[in-house]
Amino acid sequence: MSDRQPAARSGSGAQASVELLAALPLLAIALLVAAQIGIAGYALWSAGHAARAGARSAHVGGRPPAAARRALPPLLRRNARVRAEDGVRVRVDVPRLIPWLPPVPVEAHTALGPGGGGDG
């Protein structure tokens, strides 16, 4: 009787190993999705920061598109679109971890009105 118990234990251990191997691809996909969402948030935050830099530049008589582009990280500058009409709009494509994903653009808009410099 004691010979059968170790066999049962090793069988359940093998089953757990197979189940873990089956779950690993799902865990990897979940990790990639979470990382992609984090990158999208970073791209949106960077676009907002660049739009604010462009709006500050416009408020003091500078060149908003140049200021907005300088405020972007180098990876996002390449395909950034900056418009300085009725405030500053910055649109960037979210970097993709998986190349076959469709491009996802994010956009931020900022404007400083009269007294928007904090004096009012």
Secondary structure, 3 states (H helix, E strand, C coil): CCCHHHHHHHHHHHHHHHHHHHHHHHHHHHHHHHHHHHHHHHHHHHHHHHHHHHHHHHHCCCCHHHHHHHHCCHHHHCCCEEECCCCEEEEEECCCCCCCCCCCEEEEEECCCCCCCCCC
